[in-house]
Amino acid sequence: MTTITKKQHYVPAFYLRAWNVPGKDFAHFYDMETGKVLINKPENMLAQNYFYEQQSRFPKNYIESILSDMESQTAPIFLELSEILENYSNYSQENSLRAELNQFMTIENRNKIKEFSAYQYLRIPGAMEQKVRELAPASIITDEIVEQLKPANFVKTGYTFIRDRVFKKMGMALSYAFDYQFLTSDWPCFDFNEGNFAPILGVEIGAQHDVFMILPITPRALLTLFSLEYLDPRFKNTAWALGAMFEGQVKNVNTLIIQQAKRWIVSNKKADYIWKVASKRKKEPIPKFL
């Protein structure tokens, strides 16, 4: 008999636990709508009842089961990566950290992380709302499109498209920080280009040299996926890279994360600078179709 999950997370609780206050079972959730900070357990946040069900009255858990299986394979990788980083606390240890990360980030582990990224890119409410915003000016919102933008269909059909691009056309870089930490949000995996922070949602991923996908993995690790299509021919086989990020670079990434978030920013400590950055966010109305 299938166990039905009522509270379905669009950002997994296992992922959010990396941002728990050290030694505690809660994180700081900054609410961009109310201007308040909620201190809560990840299990209680970034979820909706029956979010991935076609009919909440008759849940089948089809998408939820796919996501849960994927998460069960990815969670140990994220946890071990976090533990490796905790063993190296300053730049003097960088060579040792690089050596251990290179050994740990096997092709299999990298592919599991890519799979998680491809799903996480699609599975959140903000992505579905943004797709409606992109389609609305063309006046092509039909009943069929509205149906396809429902979470279950959006994840199921969108993943194949995104997966092929992420796996075949994109290289991976893992950046680590020592003296400053990454935030995350309710829209943790997103794409952007050099001139526009708005998500592009798939079309240019892997096909344009200036389009990147990013995903904070832990407060000290950031995943970047980049196009292999337009790399200098000398670097065509460079599908994997490691490197440190310094304080200014991490702050720039955090600005992107705050700008991109739908509502919630997540931190493992008090971070009042979030409000200053958030005050400059563009407020867009939620599409009426969803």
PLY file of the C-alpha trace (Angstrom):
ply
format ascii 1.0
element vertex 290
property float x
property float y
property float z
element edge 289
property int vertex1
property int vertex2
end_header
0.00 0.00 0.00
1.37 3.40 -1.03
1.99 5.85 1.78
0.51 9.20 0.87
2.56 12.27 1.75
0.33 15.22 2.58
2.97 17.91 3.22
4.98 17.98 0.01
8.15 20.07 0.04
9.08 22.05 -3.05
12.48 22.62 -1.44
13.54 19.43 0.37
13.88 19.48 4.14
17.17 17.54 3.94
18.61 20.32 1.77
17.42 23.09 4.09
18.93 21.38 7.15
22.37 22.42 5.92
21.32 25.96 6.90
20.32 25.03 10.44
21.97 27.11 13.13
25.07 25.08 14.11
24.10 22.55 16.76
20.38 23.35 16.46
17.47 21.92 14.49
16.15 25.22 13.12
17.15 27.91 10.63
16.32 31.59 10.08
13.64 32.09 7.42
13.42 35.70 6.24
9.92 36.48 4.95
10.07 39.03 2.13
6.29 39.53 2.25
5.91 40.39 5.93
9.38 41.69 6.77
9.65 39.21 9.65
12.09 36.46 10.52
10.67 33.05 11.31
12.87 30.66 13.28
11.62 27.20 12.42
12.53 23.64 11.54
13.07 22.92 7.83
10.46 20.15 8.05
7.83 22.83 8.63
8.81 25.18 5.82
8.66 25.55 2.03
5.95 22.94 1.57
2.29 22.84 0.56
-0.30 20.18 1.16
-0.62 17.90 -1.88
1.44 20.33 -3.96
2.34 17.77 -6.65
-1.06 16.08 -6.86
-3.39 16.43 -9.83
-6.32 16.12 -7.44
-5.78 16.70 -3.74
-8.93 14.71 -2.94
-7.44 11.64 -4.64
-3.66 11.85 -4.10
-1.46 9.29 -5.83
2.00 10.53 -4.82
3.39 9.83 -8.29
5.64 12.91 -8.55
6.28 12.99 -4.81
7.58 9.40 -4.99
9.93 10.24 -7.88
11.28 13.23 -5.99
11.61 11.32 -2.72
13.60 8.56 -4.42
15.91 11.12 -6.04
16.39 12.92 -2.72
17.23 9.70 -0.88
20.14 9.17 -3.28
21.31 12.78 -3.18
21.04 13.54 0.54
24.07 11.42 1.58
26.21 13.18 -1.05
25.23 16.62 0.21
25.80 15.56 3.82
29.26 14.14 3.14
30.21 17.21 1.13
29.19 19.38 4.08
31.24 17.22 6.46
34.31 17.51 4.24
34.03 21.30 4.20
33.69 21.42 8.00
37.12 19.82 8.29
38.78 22.74 6.52
38.16 26.13 8.08
40.79 28.46 6.56
42.61 29.19 3.31
45.85 27.61 4.52
44.11 24.23 4.13
42.85 24.86 0.61
45.18 22.44 -1.16
44.09 19.60 1.11
40.44 20.55 0.65
40.78 20.58 -3.14
42.42 17.17 -3.11
39.66 15.64 -0.98
36.88 17.28 -3.00
38.38 16.08 -6.28
38.43 12.56 -4.93
34.90 12.78 -3.56
33.25 14.40 -6.58
33.21 11.35 -8.80
31.30 11.32 -12.06
28.53 9.39 -10.31
28.25 11.95 -7.50
28.37 14.84 -9.95
25.56 13.30 -11.99
23.42 12.83 -8.88
23.93 16.50 -8.02
23.04 17.47 -11.58
19.86 15.41 -11.34
18.92 17.13 -8.09
19.62 20.52 -9.69
17.48 19.80 -12.74
14.51 18.80 -10.59
15.01 21.65 -8.12
15.12 24.13 -10.98
11.56 23.21 -11.94
9.74 22.07 -8.86
9.10 25.39 -7.09
6.04 27.70 -7.38
8.13 30.64 -8.55
9.26 28.84 -11.71
5.69 28.03 -12.69
4.59 31.61 -12.08
7.53 32.94 -14.09
6.68 30.72 -17.03
3.19 32.25 -17.11
4.75 35.74 -17.07
6.87 34.77 -20.06
3.89 33.40 -21.98
1.32 36.07 -21.10
2.58 38.85 -23.44
2.18 36.49 -26.41
-1.45 35.83 -25.41
-1.00 32.08 -25.75
-2.35 31.09 -22.34
-4.83 28.33 -23.16
-6.58 25.76 -20.99
-4.01 23.21 -22.18
-1.09 25.42 -21.15
-2.67 26.12 -17.77
-2.97 22.37 -17.29
0.69 21.86 -18.22
1.74 24.53 -15.72
0.26 22.61 -12.81
3.09 21.35 -10.56
2.71 17.65 -11.39
2.75 18.21 -15.16
5.35 20.97 -15.07
7.84 18.78 -13.22
7.12 15.62 -15.21
7.34 17.12 -18.71
9.90 19.81 -17.94
12.45 17.50 -16.36
13.19 15.60 -19.58
13.88 18.85 -21.43
16.05 20.28 -18.67
17.81 16.98 -17.96
19.07 16.61 -21.52
20.50 20.11 -21.48
21.99 19.91 -18.00
23.65 16.54 -18.56
24.77 16.95 -22.16
25.52 20.64 -22.56
26.68 21.90 -19.19
29.85 21.62 -17.18
29.99 21.89 -13.39
32.01 24.09 -11.09
32.02 23.76 -7.32
33.03 26.87 -5.40
33.80 26.87 -1.70
34.05 29.75 0.77
35.96 30.13 4.02
35.21 33.55 5.52
31.69 34.28 4.30
28.63 32.09 3.76
26.05 31.54 1.06
22.35 32.02 1.63
19.63 29.93 0.05
15.95 30.52 -0.65
12.61 29.12 -1.77
14.00 29.35 -5.32
17.45 27.87 -4.74
18.36 26.72 -8.26
17.95 29.31 -10.99
19.55 30.55 -14.17
20.68 34.02 -15.13
22.86 35.78 -17.65
25.28 38.65 -17.43
22.72 41.32 -18.21
19.49 39.99 -16.77
18.80 38.39 -13.40
15.38 37.12 -14.48
15.13 33.35 -14.95
15.18 32.11 -18.51
13.61 28.77 -17.64
15.31 26.39 -19.97
15.47 27.74 -23.49
18.99 29.17 -23.39
20.47 26.73 -20.86
23.51 25.06 -22.36
23.13 27.00 -25.60
24.50 30.42 -24.70
27.90 31.09 -23.20
26.64 33.74 -20.76
23.79 31.71 -19.21
24.58 30.01 -15.91
22.65 27.96 -13.38
23.57 28.24 -9.71
22.59 26.28 -6.62
23.95 26.81 -3.10
24.59 23.31 -1.77
25.67 24.26 1.75
26.46 27.62 3.38
30.03 27.07 2.19
29.52 25.47 -1.23
28.02 26.77 -4.46
27.31 24.77 -7.60
27.56 26.54 -10.96
26.52 24.88 -14.20
27.92 26.50 -17.34
27.62 25.98 -21.08
30.14 23.74 -22.80
28.94 24.82 -26.25
30.91 28.03 -26.43
34.01 27.17 -24.47
37.36 27.79 -26.08
38.15 24.56 -28.01
41.19 24.07 -25.77
38.84 23.61 -22.82
36.10 21.53 -24.44
36.83 18.61 -22.14
36.84 20.75 -18.99
33.48 19.67 -17.62
34.51 19.90 -13.97
36.22 22.65 -11.98
36.95 23.58 -8.35
37.82 26.93 -6.83
37.51 29.27 -3.86
35.18 32.25 -3.66
36.12 35.25 -1.60
33.91 37.50 0.49
33.03 39.98 -2.24
32.14 37.21 -4.67
29.95 35.44 -2.11
28.16 38.72 -1.36
27.44 39.14 -5.08
25.99 35.62 -5.23
23.86 36.31 -2.15
22.51 39.44 -3.81
21.41 37.29 -6.76
19.81 34.78 -4.39
17.85 37.48 -2.58
16.74 39.06 -5.85
15.61 35.71 -7.20
13.73 34.41 -4.16
9.97 34.25 -4.36
9.33 34.93 -0.67
11.75 33.21 1.70
15.49 33.65 2.27
17.20 31.05 4.46
20.24 31.65 6.65
21.99 29.75 9.43
22.51 32.93 11.41
21.10 36.42 11.88
21.69 38.35 8.65
19.94 41.73 8.75
21.69 42.88 5.57
19.12 40.73 3.77
16.49 43.42 4.34
18.62 46.11 2.71
19.11 44.04 -0.43
15.49 42.87 -0.44
14.23 46.46 -0.34
15.53 46.90 -3.90
13.74 43.86 -5.28
11.24 44.32 -8.09
7.77 43.29 -6.99
5.87 41.43 -9.68
2.21 40.41 -9.39
1.37 36.74 -9.20
-0.14 35.61 -12.55
-3.88 35.18 -12.36
-3.70 31.88 -14.23
-2.17 30.00 -11.28
0 1
1 2
2 3
3 4
4 5
5 6
6 7
7 8
8 9
9 10
10 11
11 12
12 13
13 14
14 15
15 16
16 17
17 18
18 19
19 20
20 21
21 22
22 23
23 24
24 25
25 26
26 27
27 28
28 29
29 30
30 31
31 32
32 33
33 34
34 35
35 36
36 37
37 38
38 39
39 40
40 41
41 42
42 43
43 44
44 45
45 46
46 47
47 48
48 49
49 50
50 51
51 52
52 53
53 54
54 55
55 56
56 57
57 58
58 59
59 60
60 61
61 62
62 63
63 64
64 65
65 66
66 67
67 68
68 69
69 70
70 71
71 72
72 73
73 74
74 75
75 76
76 77
77 78
78 79
79 80
80 81
81 82
82 83
83 84
84 85
85 86
86 87
87 88
88 89
89 90
90 91
91 92
92 93
93 94
94 95
95 96
96 97
97 98
98 99
99 100
100 101
101 102
102 103
103 104
104 105
105 106
106 107
107 108
108 109
109 110
110 111
111 112
112 113
113 114
114 115
115 116
116 117
117 118
118 119
119 120
120 121
121 122
122 123
123 124
124 125
125 126
126 127
127 128
128 129
129 130
130 131
131 132
132 133
133 134
134 135
135 136
136 137
137 138
138 139
139 140
140 141
141 142
142 143
143 144
144 145
145 146
146 147
147 148
148 149
149 150
150 151
151 152
152 153
153 154
154 155
155 156
156 157
157 158
158 159
159 160
160 161
161 162
162 163
163 164
164 165
165 166
166 167
167 168
168 169
169 170
170 171
171 172
172 173
173 174
174 175
175 176
176 177
177 178
178 179
179 180
180 181
181 182
182 183
183 184
184 185
185 186
186 187
187 188
188 189
189 190
190 191
191 192
192 193
193 194
194 195
195 196
196 197
197 198
198 199
199 200
200 201
201 202
202 203
203 204
204 205
205 206
206 207
207 208
208 209
209 210
210 211
211 212
212 213
213 214
214 215
215 216
216 217
217 218
218 219
219 220
220 221
221 222
222 223
223 224
224 225
225 226
226 227
227 228
228 229
229 230
230 231
231 232
232 233
233 234
234 235
235 236
236 237
237 238
238 239
239 240
240 241
241 242
242 243
243 244
244 245
245 246
246 247
247 248
248 249
249 250
250 251
251 252
252 253
253 254
254 255
255 256
256 257
257 258
258 259
259 260
260 261
261 262
262 263
263 264
264 265
265 266
266 267
267 268
268 269
269 270
270 271
271 272
272 273
273 274
274 275
275 276
276 277
277 278
278 279
279 280
280 281
281 282
282 283
283 284
284 285
285 286
286 287
287 288
288 289
